[in-house]
Amino acid sequence: MSWTDAAAFYAFGKPVLWTDLVGNVCALGTVWLAIRRTIWTWPVQLLGSALLFVASVSAHITGNALKQALFGVLAVYGWVRWTRGMRGGAELPIRSARVRERVALVSVMIAGTVAVALLFVLLNSRGWKISWAPWPDAYIFVGSAVATWAQGRALVDFWIIWVAVDLVGVPLAFNSGLVVSGLVYGVFFVMVLIGFRGWLRQSRELRAVTA
């Protein structure tokens, strides 16, 4: 057995992989750091994405593995964006998305989910076994990408997108055998609500100061 398949312990009769466990600890840390609006959000996310990529490949959840690979790229993007925005010790310039930006975010989520799901279905029919649940897998993949991109641009709305993703991510993770991921998604839901409230209040304060 390789280190990628090594179980840390067993829960509900299923093995909990070390990569899944540590990767999700990093994921929880990423949310906590994002709530605090610290630049350390991104290097921790980069590490967590690498570990969860390995865990997802082992569980044969290709959509989730692709999501983690994309997370790694977006973590670098967010790292650069936040570094520029916080240059000179400045406060991270968070704000709510404009109407046009919100329409674009929703449109990308819908169109992207359909496109990726159809691609998964096509590849499954060709014997590639990309995903056993192509539609929810595609939704999580696209929604997570959109949320992380919006987070990189310091848009308060990224928290709302994460709520929508978590509502599907919890049952899919449990059904896929990733027990820790399922539990963490549930914790995410609570933390996301806390983060949304904090970021919304901060954005309003910044807007008042600017005005």
TIVEXNU-205952 format. One record per residue (C-alpha): residue number from 1; residue in one letter; z, y, x. Coordinates in steps of 0.1 Angstrom, whole numbers, plus 5000, padded with zeros to 4 digits. Example, Ala and Ser with C-alpha at 12.3 -4.5 7.8 and 13.67 -1.06 7.14 Angstrom:
<atoms>
{num = 1; residu = a; w = 5078; v = 4955; u = 5123}
{num = 2; residu = s; w = 5071; v = 4989; u = 5137}
</atoms>
This chain:
<atoms>
{num = 1; residu = m; w = 5000; v = 5000; u = 5000}
{num = 2; residu = s; w = 4990; v = 5034; u = 5014}
{num = 3; residu = w; w = 5012; v = 5065; u = 5012}
{num = 4; residu = t; w = 4990; v = 5079; u = 4984}
{num = 5; residu = d; w = 5001; v = 5050; u = 4962}
{num = 6; residu = a; w = 5038; v = 5048; u = 4973}
{num = 7; residu = a; w = 5063; v = 5051; u = 4944}
{num = 8; residu = a; w = 5094; v = 5073; u = 4948}
{num = 9; residu = f; w = 5110; v = 5055; u = 4919}
{num = 10; residu = y; w = 5103; v = 5041; u = 4885}
{num = 11; residu = a; w = 5106; v = 5059; u = 4851}
{num = 12; residu = f; w = 5100; v = 5044; u = 4817}
{num = 13; residu = g; w = 5087; v = 5013; u = 4835}
{num = 14; residu = k; w = 5060; v = 5032; u = 4854}
{num = 15; residu = p; w = 5059; v = 5041; u = 4891}
{num = 16; residu = v; w = 5064; v = 5078; u = 4900}
{num = 17; residu = l; w = 5042; v = 5085; u = 4930}
{num = 18; residu = w; w = 5056; v = 5106; u = 4959}
{num = 19; residu = t; w = 5025; v = 5128; u = 4958}
{num = 20; residu = d; w = 5030; v = 5134; u = 4920}
{num = 21; residu = l; w = 5067; v = 5141; u = 4925}
{num = 22; residu = v; w = 5065; v = 5165; u = 4955}
{num = 23; residu = g; w = 5033; v = 5181; u = 4942}
{num = 24; residu = n; w = 5049; v = 5189; u = 4909}
{num = 25; residu = v; w = 5080; v = 5203; u = 4926}
{num = 26; residu = c; w = 5056; v = 5227; u = 4943}
{num = 27; residu = a; w = 5039; v = 5234; u = 4910}
{num = 28; residu = l; w = 5073; v = 5244; u = 4895}
{num = 29; residu = g; w = 5080; v = 5265; u = 4925}
{num = 30; residu = t; w = 5047; v = 5282; u = 4920}
{num = 31; residu = v; w = 5056; v = 5293; u = 4885}
{num = 32; residu = w; w = 5090; v = 5305; u = 4895}
{num = 33; residu = l; w = 5075; v = 5325; u = 4923}
{num = 34; residu = a; w = 5048; v = 5339; u = 4900}
{num = 35; residu = i; w = 5076; v = 5351; u = 4876}
{num = 36; residu = r; w = 5091; v = 5369; u = 4905}
{num = 37; residu = r; w = 5057; v = 5383; u = 4915}
{num = 38; residu = t; w = 5060; v = 5373; u = 4952}
{num = 39; residu = i; w = 5031; v = 5366; u = 4975}
{num = 40; residu = w; w = 5046; v = 5331; u = 4983}
{num = 41; residu = t; w = 5032; v = 5320; u = 4950}
{num = 42; residu = w; w = 4999; v = 5312; u = 4966}
{num = 43; residu = p; w = 5007; v = 5292; u = 4997}
{num = 44; residu = v; w = 5031; v = 5270; u = 4976}
{num = 45; residu = q; w = 5004; v = 5265; u = 4950}
{num = 46; residu = l; w = 4979; v = 5255; u = 4978}
{num = 47; residu = l; w = 5003; v = 5228; u = 4991}
{num = 48; residu = g; w = 5010; v = 5215; u = 4955}
{num = 49; residu = s; w = 4973; v = 5214; u = 4947}
{num = 50; residu = a; w = 4966; v = 5193; u = 4977}
{num = 51; residu = l; w = 4993; v = 5167; u = 4968}
{num = 52; residu = l; w = 4984; v = 5166; u = 4931}
{num = 53; residu = f; w = 4948; v = 5161; u = 4941}
{num = 54; residu = v; w = 4958; v = 5129; u = 4959}
{num = 55; residu = a; w = 4980; v = 5118; u = 4930}
{num = 56; residu = s; w = 4952; v = 5124; u = 4904}
{num = 57; residu = v; w = 4926; v = 5105; u = 4925}
{num = 58; residu = s; w = 4951; v = 5075; u = 4926}
{num = 59; residu = a; w = 4955; v = 5077; u = 4888}
{num = 60; residu = h; w = 4917; v = 5079; u = 4883}
{num = 61; residu = i; w = 4919; v = 5113; u = 4865}
{num = 62; residu = t; w = 4889; v = 5129; u = 4880}
{num = 63; residu = g; w = 4890; v = 5160; u = 4859}
{num = 64; residu = n; w = 4926; v = 5167; u = 4870}
{num = 65; residu = a; w = 4916; v = 5160; u = 4906}
{num = 66; residu = l; w = 4888; v = 5185; u = 4904}
{num = 67; residu = k; w = 4911; v = 5209; u = 4888}
{num = 68; residu = q; w = 4935; v = 5207; u = 4918}
{num = 69; residu = a; w = 4906; v = 5211; u = 4942}
{num = 70; residu = l; w = 4896; v = 5243; u = 4923}
{num = 71; residu = f; w = 4932; v = 5254; u = 4924}
{num = 72; residu = g; w = 4931; v = 5253; u = 4961}
{num = 73; residu = v; w = 4901; v = 5276; u = 4962}
{num = 74; residu = l; w = 4916; v = 5299; u = 4936}
{num = 75; residu = a; w = 4949; v = 5300; u = 4955}
{num = 76; residu = v; w = 4931; v = 5314; u = 4985}
{num = 77; residu = y; w = 4914; v = 5340; u = 4961}
{num = 78; residu = g; w = 4948; v = 5350; u = 4945}
{num = 79; residu = w; w = 4964; v = 5352; u = 4979}
{num = 80; residu = v; w = 4938; v = 5377; u = 4991}
{num = 81; residu = r; w = 4939; v = 5397; u = 4959}
{num = 82; residu = w; w = 4977; v = 5400; u = 4957}
{num = 83; residu = t; w = 4979; v = 5408; u = 4995}
{num = 84; residu = r; w = 4955; v = 5437; u = 4989}
{num = 85; residu = g; w = 4974; v = 5449; u = 4958}
{num = 86; residu = m; w = 5008; v = 5447; u = 4975}
{num = 87; residu = r; w = 4997; v = 5464; u = 5007}
{num = 88; residu = g; w = 5022; v = 5487; u = 5022}
{num = 89; residu = g; w = 5051; v = 5472; u = 5002}
{num = 90; residu = a; w = 5036; v = 5484; u = 4969}
{num = 91; residu = e; w = 5046; v = 5467; u = 4936}
{num = 92; residu = l; w = 5020; v = 5442; u = 4923}
{num = 93; residu = p; w = 4998; v = 5462; u = 4899}
{num = 94; residu = i; w = 5000; v = 5438; u = 4869}
{num = 95; residu = r; w = 4984; v = 5448; u = 4836}
{num = 96; residu = s; w = 4972; v = 5434; u = 4802}
{num = 97; residu = a; w = 4936; v = 5424; u = 4800}
{num = 98; residu = r; w = 4912; v = 5447; u = 4782}
{num = 99; residu = v; w = 4895; v = 5436; u = 4750}
{num = 100; residu = r; w = 4862; v = 5429; u = 4768}
{num = 101; residu = e; w = 4881; v = 5409; u = 4794}
{num = 102; residu = r; w = 4899; v = 5388; u = 4768}
{num = 103; residu = v; w = 4866; v = 5380; u = 4750}
{num = 104; residu = a; w = 4851; v = 5370; u = 4784}
{num = 105; residu = l; w = 4881; v = 5347; u = 4791}
{num = 106; residu = v; w = 4880; v = 5330; u = 4757}
{num = 107; residu = s; w = 4842; v = 5326; u = 4759}
{num = 108; residu = v; w = 4843; v = 5310; u = 4794}
{num = 109; residu = m; w = 4870; v = 5286; u = 4782}
{num = 110; residu = i; w = 4850; v = 5275; u = 4752}
{num = 111; residu = a; w = 4816; v = 5273; u = 4769}
{num = 112; residu = g; w = 4831; v = 5258; u = 4800}
{num = 113; residu = t; w = 4850; v = 5231; u = 4781}
{num = 114; residu = v; w = 4819; v = 5220; u = 4762}
{num = 115; residu = a; w = 4798; v = 5219; u = 4794}
{num = 116; residu = v; w = 4823; v = 5200; u = 4815}
{num = 117; residu = a; w = 4832; v = 5176; u = 4787}
{num = 118; residu = l; w = 4795; v = 5167; u = 4781}
{num = 119; residu = l; w = 4791; v = 5163; u = 4818}
{num = 120; residu = f; w = 4821; v = 5139; u = 4819}
{num = 121; residu = v; w = 4807; v = 5120; u = 4789}
{num = 122; residu = l; w = 4773; v = 5117; u = 4806}
{num = 123; residu = l; w = 4788; v = 5105; u = 4839}
{num = 124; residu = n; w = 4810; v = 5080; u = 4820}
{num = 125; residu = s; w = 4779; v = 5066; u = 4803}
{num = 126; residu = r; w = 4763; v = 5061; u = 4837}
{num = 127; residu = g; w = 4792; v = 5040; u = 4849}
{num = 128; residu = w; w = 4810; v = 5066; u = 4870}
{num = 129; residu = k; w = 4843; v = 5063; u = 4851}
{num = 130; residu = i; w = 4850; v = 5100; u = 4856}
{num = 131; residu = s; w = 4876; v = 5103; u = 4828}
{num = 132; residu = w; w = 4890; v = 5082; u = 4800}
{num = 133; residu = a; w = 4896; v = 5114; u = 4780}
{num = 134; residu = p; w = 4867; v = 5137; u = 4788}
{num = 135; residu = w; w = 4873; v = 5164; u = 4762}
{num = 136; residu = p; w = 4910; v = 5171; u = 4768}
{num = 137; residu = d; w = 4904; v = 5166; u = 4806}
{num = 138; residu = a; w = 4876; v = 5192; u = 4805}
{num = 139; residu = y; w = 4898; v = 5216; u = 4785}
{num = 140; residu = i; w = 4926; v = 5214; u = 4810}
{num = 141; residu = f; w = 4902; v = 5217; u = 4839}
{num = 142; residu = v; w = 4885; v = 5248; u = 4826}
{num = 143; residu = g; w = 4916; v = 5264; u = 4810}
{num = 144; residu = s; w = 4936; v = 5260; u = 4842}
{num = 145; residu = a; w = 4908; v = 5275; u = 4863}
{num = 146; residu = v; w = 4905; v = 5305; u = 4839}
{num = 147; residu = a; w = 4943; v = 5310; u = 4839}
{num = 148; residu = t; w = 4946; v = 5308; u = 4877}
{num = 149; residu = w; w = 4917; v = 5333; u = 4881}
{num = 150; residu = a; w = 4933; v = 5357; u = 4857}
{num = 151; residu = q; w = 4966; v = 5353; u = 4876}
{num = 152; residu = g; w = 4948; v = 5362; u = 4908}
{num = 153; residu = r; w = 4937; v = 5394; u = 4891}
{num = 154; residu = a; w = 4973; v = 5400; u = 4880}
{num = 155; residu = l; w = 4965; v = 5399; u = 4843}
{num = 156; residu = v; w = 4995; v = 5393; u = 4820}
{num = 157; residu = d; w = 4972; v = 5372; u = 4797}
{num = 158; residu = f; w = 4971; v = 5344; u = 4822}
{num = 159; residu = w; w = 5005; v = 5332; u = 4809}
{num = 160; residu = i; w = 4991; v = 5329; u = 4773}
{num = 161; residu = i; w = 4963; v = 5307; u = 4786}
{num = 162; residu = w; w = 4988; v = 5284; u = 4804}
{num = 163; residu = v; w = 5006; v = 5279; u = 4771}
{num = 164; residu = a; w = 4973; v = 5267; u = 4755}
{num = 165; residu = v; w = 4967; v = 5244; u = 4785}
{num = 166; residu = d; w = 5002; v = 5229; u = 4784}
{num = 167; residu = l; w = 4999; v = 5220; u = 4747}
{num = 168; residu = v; w = 4972; v = 5195; u = 4758}
{num = 169; residu = g; w = 4984; v = 5187; u = 4793}
{num = 170; residu = v; w = 5018; v = 5172; u = 4782}
{num = 171; residu = p; w = 5004; v = 5143; u = 4761}
{num = 172; residu = l; w = 4975; v = 5136; u = 4785}
{num = 173; residu = a; w = 4997; v = 5133; u = 4815}
{num = 174; residu = f; w = 5021; v = 5109; u = 4798}
{num = 175; residu = n; w = 4992; v = 5088; u = 4785}
{num = 176; residu = s; w = 4977; v = 5087; u = 4821}
{num = 177; residu = g; w = 5009; v = 5073; u = 4835}
{num = 178; residu = l; w = 5019; v = 5105; u = 4854}
{num = 179; residu = v; w = 5054; v = 5107; u = 4841}
{num = 180; residu = v; w = 5066; v = 5135; u = 4864}
{num = 181; residu = s; w = 5035; v = 5156; u = 4855}
{num = 182; residu = g; w = 5042; v = 5151; u = 4818}
{num = 183; residu = l; w = 5078; v = 5162; u = 4822}
{num = 184; residu = v; w = 5069; v = 5191; u = 4844}
{num = 185; residu = y; w = 5043; v = 5203; u = 4819}
{num = 186; residu = g; w = 5071; v = 5205; u = 4794}
{num = 187; residu = v; w = 5093; v = 5226; u = 4818}
{num = 188; residu = f; w = 5062; v = 5247; u = 4825}
{num = 189; residu = f; w = 5060; v = 5256; u = 4788}
{num = 190; residu = v; w = 5095; v = 5272; u = 4789}
{num = 191; residu = m; w = 5089; v = 5289; u = 4822}
{num = 192; residu = v; w = 5056; v = 5303; u = 4811}
{num = 193; residu = l; w = 5072; v = 5319; u = 4781}
{num = 194; residu = i; w = 5098; v = 5335; u = 4803}
{num = 195; residu = g; w = 5071; v = 5346; u = 4828}
{num = 196; residu = f; w = 5050; v = 5361; u = 4800}
{num = 197; residu = r; w = 5079; v = 5382; u = 4787}
{num = 198; residu = g; w = 5088; v = 5395; u = 4821}
{num = 199; residu = w; w = 5052; v = 5404; u = 4831}
{num = 200; residu = l; w = 5046; v = 5420; u = 4798}
{num = 201; residu = r; w = 5077; v = 5442; u = 4801}
{num = 202; residu = q; w = 5068; v = 5451; u = 4837}
{num = 203; residu = s; w = 5032; v = 5460; u = 4828}
{num = 204; residu = r; w = 5044; v = 5483; u = 4801}
{num = 205; residu = e; w = 5067; v = 5500; u = 4825}
{num = 206; residu = l; w = 5040; v = 5505; u = 4851}
{num = 207; residu = r; w = 5016; v = 5518; u = 4824}
{num = 208; residu = a; w = 5043; v = 5543; u = 4813}
{num = 209; residu = v; w = 5049; v = 5555; u = 4849}
{num = 210; residu = t; w = 5011; v = 5559; u = 4854}
{num = 211; residu = a; w = 5007; v = 5578; u = 4822}
</atoms>
